[in-house]
């Protein structure tokens, strides 16, 4: 997902997406430990996406707080 697409999502959608990605990262780590992971770069990509989502969530929280 691009950052532009992430910014368009609501806070609830971002939270759900973050949870899904973290579950996927967990499953990929299990595969990596058992030697079955075909694309190790996928872990890196997913971790970066989680970081992007958390950044946008923090930005939205700060802007909502500033609006009060």
C-alpha positions, 0 to 999 in steps of 0.5 A: 500500500502506498502512503497516499492510500493509507492516509485515505483510510479511517482510524478503524480501518487502519487499526484493522489493517495493522492487526492483519499485517502483524498476524501475517508477519507472525506467520511468516516468522514461523515459516522462516524459523522452519525454513519454509519461507520463500520470500524473505523480503516480504517480512521487511516489506510488511514491517515497513507497511506497519510503520507507515500505518502507525505513523499515519495513526499518530498523525491523525491522533495529533491532528484530532487533539490539536483540533480540540 
